[in-house]
Amino acid sequence: MKKTSFWSLVLLFLCACPSDAQRRNSQYLDYIEKYKDEAVEQMQRYRIPASITLAQGLLESGAGRSALTRRSNNHFGIKCGSGWHGRKTYHDDDARGECFRVYKNARESYEDHSRFLAGKQRYALLFRLKTTDYKGWARGLKKAGYATSPTYATKLIELIELYELDRFDSGSLKGTWIANPHEPFLANGLLYVVARAGDTFESLAEEFDTSARKLRKYNDLYKGYTLRQGDIIYLEKKNRRAHKNYKTHVVRTGESMYLISQRYGIRLDRLYKMNDRPANYAPQTGDVLRLR
């Protein structure tokens, strides 16, 4: 029997592959592999489908190759807007010399993209959709005016289906869908929310896919504590010291060690230890406390 040559086997393999596989761009695949975990993490925090985040990143950044992305780490084409106080750059888009946001790294861009969507009223209806409804999200983004291209939603859906990005949307999310979710904020490098009237550790734990025990531990709170409106609740473990921009704090009237630890995202026991204070120490107005 005649032996099949190596190249014949390769050709046979290529012909047997689905047409979609042959259409896939290796640079797009590299981008997906590089940022899929970040997209899933953003989904867990903000309930934006990971497939949508990845598809928008691919489309807006040209899989990370656009000048705006390479020079400014802006993966989503987000313009400055009146509320932006960070670094800026200028590119031609719908008009000449438009202002775009500049980020330190890709993670900061992904975080700002999530906060941009979560913080705009015109996108509020999207957060009533399930994270598995990528078509609803794609069409909703176009309808809400995220992009001016009339085919924007179609392009997102095509990318998601071509690269099977919806496989990331099941993620590890659990719990009920929240019609009016809390907006997470980022400060001191930590994610936190502001408690509303009626919130409990259990309800926040369900919303953010964690446990009530962890939330109490992260925030140095005891088991019987009842959340009050306005409480700052960190969703992750606090730091051992404050950000490098904050070295000391002058105590104001009515401040406690706990309130100071929450303000700067420092573990309460570390704040006491840094300042060599006993557990029963109550700060007085004018006291100077070390934060680092």
ROKOLMI-613844 format. One record per residue: x negated, y, z of N, C-alpha, C in turn. Coordinates in steps of 0.02 Angstrom, whole numbers, plus 50000, padded with zeros to 5 digits. Each point is the difference from the previous one (the first is absolute). Example, Ala and Ser with C-alpha at 12.3 -4.5 7.8 and 13.67 -1.06 7.14 Angstrom:
# ROKOLMI-613844
nx_ny_nz_cax_cay_caz_cx_cy_cz
49340_49716_50390_50045_50059_50000_49955_50060_50000
50018_50053_49964_49958_50059_50003_50039_50055_50037
//
This chain:
# ROKOLMI-613844
nx_ny_nz_cax_cay_caz_cx_cy_cz
49958_49941_50000_50042_50059_50000_49956_50062_50000
50020_50050_49960_49961_50061_49995_50005_50040_50065
49943_50023_50025_49998_50039_50062_50026_50071_49987
50036_50026_50049_50024_50069_49996_49945_50048_50021
49984_50050_49960_49947_50046_50017_50020_50045_50058
49950_50031_50033_50011_50045_50056_50045_50058_49979
49985_50030_49943_50038_50059_49979_50071_49981_49980
50010_49940_49978_50068_49977_49984_50041_49996_50064
49967_49977_50054_50035_49995_50064_50018_50069_50026
49953_50048_49991_50013_50069_50022_50059_50028_49961
50001_49990_49934_50055_50026_49959_50066_49968_50020
49997_49934_50015_50061_49965_50021_50026_50028_50065
49954_50015_50046_50019_50028_50065_50032_50068_49992
49970_50042_49957_50026_50067_49989_50069_49998_49969
50010_49955_49954_50065_49994_49967_50054_49976_50048
49978_49961_50050_50048_49973_50049_50018_50050_50053
49959_50054_50008_50013_50050_50051_50061_50042_49982
50039_50021_50049_50056_50044_49986_49977_50064_49967
50042_50029_49957_49981_50060_49964_49985_50057_50048
50035_50003_50058_49990_50053_50049_49928_50000_50025
49974_49939_50012_49932_49994_50026_49950_50031_49952
50012_49991_49934_49955_50027_49950_50005_50076_49995
50056_50028_50020_50011_50072_49996_49971_50037_50060
49985_49964_50052_49978_50032_50062_49930_50030_49992
49993_50060_50027_49937_50037_49997_49958_49983_50061
49938_49981_49988_49957_49979_50056_49988_50057_50050
49997_50062_49975_49990_50056_50046_50061_50012_50044
50059_49986_49972_50061_50004_50040_50000_49946_50053
49978_49940_49981_49997_49945_50048_49951_50016_50056
49944_50031_49983_49951_50018_50050_50029_50052_50049
50037_50048_49973_50031_50051_50041_50050_49968_50049
50040_49955_49974_50050_49967_50042_49966_49961_50057
49948_49964_49983_49964_49961_50050_49970_50046_50053
49976_50058_49979_49966_50046_50046_50048_50034_50048
50061_50015_49976_50045_50041_50040_50065_49965_50023
50007_49936_49986_50062_49965_50018_50011_50000_50075
49947_49990_50039_50008_49998_50072_50022_50068_50028
49973_50053_49971_50019_50068_50021_50073_50012_49983
50022_49977_49942_50070_50009_49980_50047_49963_50046
49982_49939_50020_50041_49961_50046_50002_50033_50068
49943_50026_50022_49998_50034_50065_50045_50062_50000
49999_50037_49945_50044_50058_49994_50073_49979_50000
50015_49943_49969_50069_49975_50000_50022_49983_50071
49957_49970_50038_50017_49981_50068_50012_50062_50043
49965_50054_49986_50007_50061_50040_50059_50043_49977
50008_50005_49935_50048_50049_49974_50059_49970_49961
49998_49935_49988_50055_49965_49963_50005_50023_49928
49945_50015_49969_49996_50012_49928_49973_49936_49969
50034_49972_49950_49976_49937_49971_49927_50003_49979
49963_49949_50018_49929_49998_49980_49994_50000_49924
50047_49969_49966_49998_49998_49927_50006_50070_49971
50043_50041_50029_50009_50069_49976_49937_50040_50012
49971_49994_50059_49939_50037_50016_49944_49981_49952
49991_49934_49988_49948_49978_49954_50013_50022_49929
50062_49994_49978_50017_50020_49931_49989_50074_49990
50021_50040_50049_49988_50072_49995_49925_50016_50000
49963_49965_50042_49928_50010_50002_49968_49983_49933
50020_49943_49971_49974_49980_49935_50016_50052_49946
50062_50021_49999_50024_50045_49948_49970_50070_50008
50002_50026_50060_49978_50069_50012_49924_50008_49996
49964_49948_50020_49926_50005_50002_49966_49966_49942
50038_49969_49956_49969_49962_49946_49957_49945_50028
50028_49964_50050_49964_49947_50035_49936_50026_50032
50004_50061_50027_49943_50028_50035_49948_50034_49956
50014_50006_49935_49950_50026_49953_50011_50074_49981
50056_50029_50019_50012_50069_49981_49951_50047_50034
49990_50057_49970_49953_50050_50029_50025_50023_50068
50065_50009_50006_50029_50023_50064_49986_49950_50055
50005_49936_49983_49988_49947_50050_49926_49994_50017
49959_49999_49948_49928_49991_50012_49969_50058_50038
50023_50061_49986_49970_50059_50031_50034_50021_50065
50065_49984_50005_50039_50026_50056_50035_49947_50042
49991_49936_49982_50033_49945_50035_50076_50007_50001
50027_50035_49951_50073_50009_49995_50028_49946_49954
50029_49948_50030_50023_49942_49962_50071_50008_49974
50037_50050_50024_50071_50004_49984_50020_50066_49967
49952_50039_49979_50015_50061_49964_50040_50050_50041
49991_50000_50066_50039_50045_50042_49971_50070_49998
50043_50048_49983_49979_50070_49995_49999_50032_50070
49968_50058_50003_49989_50032_50066_50065_50014_50037
50045_50039_49970_50061_50019_50035_49985_50051_50054
50052_50032_50024_49992_50054_50049_49977_49975_50068
50012_49936_50016_49983_49974_50066_49930_49970_50004
49963_50000_49946_49934_49968_50000_49946_50049_50022
49961_49981_50051_49948_50043_50027_49930_49969_49994
49997_49944_49963_49936_49968_49991_49963_50027_49939
49948_49963_49979_49961_50021_49942_50042_49995_49936
49981_50040_49950_50039_50003_49938_49954_49995_49940
50030_49979_49945_49966_50000_49936_50050_50019_49946
49976_50018_49941_50046_50025_49949_49991_49961_49934
50056_49975_49974_50001_49961_49938_50059_50022_49958
49993_49989_49935_50056_50012_49955_50048_49941_50004
50064_50014_50011_50051_49947_50002_50060_50024_49959
50057_50012_50033_50057_50029_49965_49984_50071_49977
49957_50033_50038_49976_50067_49982_49924_50002_50009
49969_50053_49978_49927_50005_50006_49980_50018_50072
49945_49970_50021_49970_50017_50065_50045_49990_50060
50036_49944_50002_50044_49987_50058_49959_49975_50060
50025_50014_50058_49965_49984_50063_50018_49930_50023
49948_49959_50014_50009_49932_50025_49963_49991_50066
50025_49953_50040_49969_49986_50064_49935_49960_49993
49954_50013_50045_49936_49964_50002_49996_49961_50065
49979_49937_49997_49997_49957_50059_49928_49976_50011
49986_49980_50061_49934_49975_50017_49988_49931_49969
50053_49960_49998_49994_49932_49975_50068_49975_49976
50000_49940_49972_50062_49972_49973_50052_49987_50055
49978_49978_50058_50046_49986_50054_50040_50063_50020
49966_50057_50002_50033_50062_50017_50051_50018_49946
49984_49985_49937_50047_50013_49946_50062_49955_50006
49990_49937_50015_50056_49954_50008_50045_50021_50059
49968_50020_50054_50038_50022_50059_50041_50063_49983
49969_50047_49964_50035_50062_49984_50057_49987_49951
49991_49953_49955_50053_49981_49953_50061_49975_50039
49989_49958_50050_50055_49974_50040_50035_50056_50038
49960_50043_50030_50028_50056_50039_50036_50050_49954
49974_50008_49940_50032_50045_49951_50070_49976_49984
50008_49935_49988_50066_49973_49984_50045_50000_50061
49973_49980_50058_50041_49996_50061_50021_50068_50025
49961_50052_49984_50014_50065_50027_50042_50046_49956
50018_49977_49940_50039_50041_49954_50073_49976_50000
50045_50047_50011_50071_49984_50004_50026_49969_49935
49971_50021_49944_50026_49974_49936_49986_49926_49989
49954_49972_50040_49986_49928_49995_50034_49960_50055
50038_50033_50043_50028_49967_50059_50043_49939_49982
50039_50005_49947_50045_49944_49981_49961_49937_49983
49938_50008_49977_49960_49941_49981_49986_49955_50060
49996_50031_50059_49982_49961_50059_50059_49958_50026
50057_50006_49967_50056_49955_50015_49996_49936_49960
49956_49999_49950_49991_49941_49958_49953_49951_50034
50007_49937_49984_49953_49950_50026_49933_50006_49964
49948_49978_50033_49934_50003_49968_49995_49951_49942
50047_49955_49993_50000_49953_49944_50036_50029_49939
50031_50058_50007_50037_50031_49944_49955_50049_49963
49948_49974_49966_49953_50044_49966_50032_50038_49942
50050_49970_49968_50033_50034_49945_50039_50061_50025
50034_49992_50056_50036_50055_50031_49953_50056_50020
49943_49982_50028_49950_50049_50020_49972_50037_49939
49984_49963_49947_49971_50030_49940_50048_50050_49969
50063_49980_49994_50050_50045_49970_50015_50059_50046
49999_49987_50065_50013_50053_50048_49945_50053_50000
49937_49978_49993_49945_50047_49997_50006_50046_49939
50018_49970_49944_50009_50040_49939_50058_50049_50008
50055_49976_50027_50059_50042_50009_49986_50057_50048
49959_49987_50051_49985_50052_50050_49947_50049_49976
49971_49987_49941_49954_50048_49971_49927_49990_50017
49980_49938_50017_49929_49989_50016_49956_50015_49939
50024_49982_49940_49963_50011_49939_50047_50027_49946
49971_50035_49952_50041_50029_49947_50011_49953_49941
49958_49949_49993_50007_49954_49944_50067_49964_50001
50037_50000_49944_50065_49966_49999_49994_49924_50006
49940_49973_49988_49991_49928_50003_49963_49978_50064
49996_50046_50049_49961_49985_50060_50024_49937_50035
50065_49994_50011_50027_49941_50035_49986_49937_49961
50010_50003_49934_49988_49942_49957_49927_49978_50004
49955_50047_50000_49928_49984_50004_49983_49966_50066
50029_50026_50054_49987_49969_50066_50025_49928_50001
50061_49990_49976_50030_49932_50000_49959_49953_49956
49977_50024_49942_49960_49958_49956_49935_49980_50033
49967_50046_50034_49938_49984_50036_50012_49949_50055
50053_50010_50038_50015_49955_50055_50013_49929_49973
50036_49995_49946_50017_49934_49974_49941_49968_49963
49961_50040_49964_49942_49973_49964_49948_49972_50048
49988_50037_50055_49948_49979_50048_50029_49966_50062
50066_49986_49997_50035_49965_50055_49986_50033_50067
50004_50066_50001_49985_50037_50061_50053_49989_50054
50060_49979_49979_50053_49989_50049_49985_49943_50047
49948_49961_49985_49981_49946_50046_49975_50027_50066
49979_50064_50000_49976_50031_50061_50057_50030_50042
50060_50004_49972_50055_50035_50034_50031_49960_50056
49989_49934_50001_50026_49961_50056_49958_50014_50061
49935_50012_49988_49953_50020_50053_50013_49962_50064
49995_50035_50057_50017_49970_50065_50051_50043_50034
50038_50038_49960_50053_50041_50030_50055_49956_50028
50028_50021_50054_50057_49964_50028_50044_50052_50034
50057_49977_50024_50045_50046_50034_50051_50029_49953
50042_50042_50026_50054_50029_49961_49975_50061_49962
50038_50017_49948_49982_50059_49960_50030_50062_50033
49959_50050_50007_50019_50061_50035_50020_50053_49950
50062_50026_50007_50023_50051_49953_49963_50066_50010
49983_50015_50062_49966_50063_50014_49938_49985_50042
49948_49972_49968_49941_49979_50038_49962_50058_50030
49962_49985_50053_49957_50050_50029_49944_50018_49951
49981_50062_50000_49943_50020_49959_49936_49992_50040
49955_49956_49978_49937_49992_50035_49954_50059_49984
49962_50021_50050_49952_50055_49991_49930_49973_50015
49951_50034_49974_49931_49981_50010_49963_50055_50036
49971_49985_50058_49961_50048_50037_49946_49963_50039
49942_50031_50005_49944_49967_50035_49983_49933_49968
50017_49993_49936_49987_49937_49965_50049_49945_50019
50053_50017_50036_50048_49950_50024_50070_50015_49974
50038_49947_49992_50069_50007_49977_50047_50004_50060
50046_50048_49998_50048_50005_50055_50067_50024_49975
50052_49992_50041_50066_50027_49985_50023_50040_50060
50049_50042_49989_50030_50038_50055_50067_49968_50017
50008_49980_50062_50060_49964_50021_50062_50045_49995
50056_49969_49981_50064_50034_49996_50043_49977_50058
50055_50037_50011_50048_49980_50052_50026_49931_49983
50000_49955_50049_50026_49933_49989_49949_49949_49979
49939_50022_49983_49948_49952_49981_49980_49957_50059
49981_49939_49985_49971_49955_50050_49936_49970_49970
49960_49971_50043_49940_49966_49974_50020_49944_49953
50055_49967_50016_50023_49944_49959_50021_50024_49931
50036_50056_49996_50023_50024_49935_49941_50025_49958
49951_50033_50031_49942_50022_49963_49957_49940_49978
49996_49950_50043_49961_49941_49982_50031_49964_49940
50066_49997_49998_50034_49968_49944_49990_50039_49936
50002_50066_50005_49992_50043_49941_49930_49996_49972
49949_49996_50043_49931_50002_49977_49964_49933_50004
50039_49946_50004_49973_49933_49996_49944_49988_50050
50014_50015_50063_49952_49987_50053_50039_49974_50060
49973_50004_50059_50035_49977_50060_50006_50057_50050
50053_49997_50041_50011_50051_50051_49942_49999_50050
49974_49942_50014_49944_49994_50047_49939_50037_49974
49985_49993_49936_49943_50035_49971_50010_50075_50001
50060_50023_49985_50012_50072_50000_49991_50029_50070
50024_49965_50051_49990_50024_50068_49926_50002_50017
49964_49948_49980_49928_49996_50015_49962_50054_49963
50016_50011_49936_49966_50052_49961_50008_50069_50032
50057_50010_50033_50017_50067_50026_49993_50005_50076
49967_49950_50031_49987_50001_50073_50064_50008_50040
50053_49966_49979_50065_50006_50034_50020_49933_50031
50036_50004_50055_50019_49940_50037_50065_49971_49971
50015_49939_50019_50054_49963_49970_50068_50032_50009
50012_50032_50056_50066_50029_50012_50009_50071_49974
49950_50026_49965_50004_50070_49977_50054_50007_49947
50040_50053_50006_50053_50016_49952_49976_50057_49955
50001_49988_49935_49977_50051_49953_50045_50062_50004
49968_50058_49994_50036_50063_49999_49989_50035_49933
50049_50038_49980_49995_50037_49937_49939_50045_50001
49959_49996_49948_49940_50040_49996_49936_49965_50022
50006_49941_50030_49940_49962_50019_49959_49983_49939
49934_50008_50006_49955_49977_49947_49985_49927_50013
50014_49958_49950_49989_49929_50007_49952_49976_49945
49941_49980_50021_49950_49975_49952_50019_49930_49978
49988_49986_49936_50016_49935_49972_49939_49955_49996
49945_50025_50025_49938_49961_50002_49959_50020_50061
49950_49960_50014_49960_50011_50060_49965_50067_49999
50004_50036_50056_49968_50066_50003_49924_49993_50002
49966_50057_49988_49927_50000_49996_49968_50005_50069
49935_49986_50001_49962_50005_50062_49981_50073_50015
50001_50041_49949_49984_50071_50008_50037_50040_49947
50001_50065_50008_50035_50043_49952_49960_50007_49936
50033_50028_49949_49967_50015_49937_49941_50047_50015
49949_49997_49958_49939_50040_50011_50013_50075_50004
50057_50023_49972_50016_50071_50003_50022_50023_50069
50016_49952_50043_50025_50017_50067_49953_49971_50053
49964_50045_50032_49951_49977_50050_50025_50010_50071
50037_50054_50014_50026_50012_50067_50072_50026_49994
50034_49997_50057_50068_50026_50003_50009_50039_50066
50027_50060_49994_50015_50040_50059_50073_49987_50019
50010_49975_50060_50067_49979_50022_50047_50060_50005
50059_49990_49972_50052_50050_50004_50051_49983_50054
50039_50048_50020_50050_49989_50053_50048_49945_49979
50009_49951_50046_50048_49947_49987_49972_49939_49964
49938_50003_49978_49970_49943_49964_49976_49947_50049
50009_49938_49979_49976_49943_50039_49945_49965_49960
49965_49955_50032_49949_49962_49965_50032_49959_49944
50060_49975_50013_50034_49960_49949_50016_50043_49939
50028_50059_50010_50018_50043_49944_49938_50019_49959
49945_50011_50034_49938_50018_49966_49974_49940_49960
50006_49941_50029_49977_49940_49965_50042_49988_49937
50065_50015_50003_50043_49992_49941_49986_50053_49948
49987_50060_50023_49986_50055_49953_49940_49985_49956
49948_49971_50030_49939_49988_49963_49990_49927_49978
50049_49958_50016_49995_49930_49980_49944_49963_50035
49991_50014_50064_49947_49967_50040_50033_49952_50049
49970_49943_50009_50025_49953_50051_49995_50033_50069
50051_49993_50039_50004_50034_50064_49943_49981_50047
49984_49936_50003_49946_49979_50045_49933_50029_49979
49990_50009_49934_49938_50029_49976_49996_50074_50017
50056_50035_49999_50001_50071_50018_49979_50009_50073
50027_49958_50044_49980_50003_50070_49925_49986_50008
49977_49947_49965_49931_49979_50007_49951_50052_49974
50015_50030_49942_49956_50051_49971_49990_50059_50047
50053_50014_50039_49999_50058_50045_49985_49981_50072
49985_49936_50011_49982_49976_50066_50052_50021_50052
50063_49986_49983_50056_50018_50044_50035_49938_50027
50024_50002_50062_50036_49943_50028_50069_49994_49969
50032_49943_50009_50065_49987_49969_50054_50046_50025
49991_50029_50061_50051_50044_50027_49986_50074_49986
49951_50013_49957_49983_50070_49984_50056_50033_49960
50020_50060_50021_50050_50040_49965_49965_50063_49976
49994_50011_49935_49964_50059_49976_50033_50065_50019
49960_50049_50013_50024_50066_50018_49990_50049_49942
50043_50049_49995_49994_50050_49947_49930_50031_50000
49969_49998_49941_49933_50028_49994_49944_49948_50003
50015_49940_50024_49950_49947_50001_49976_49986_49929
49935_49986_49993_49972_49983_49935_49985_49926_49998
50030_49964_49952_49991_49928_49995_49962_49983_49937
49955_49952_50007_49964_49974_49942_50047_49955_49958
49993_50005_49935_50041_49958_49955_49956_49950_49961
49934_50010_50005_49953_49956_49966_49941_49981_50045
//
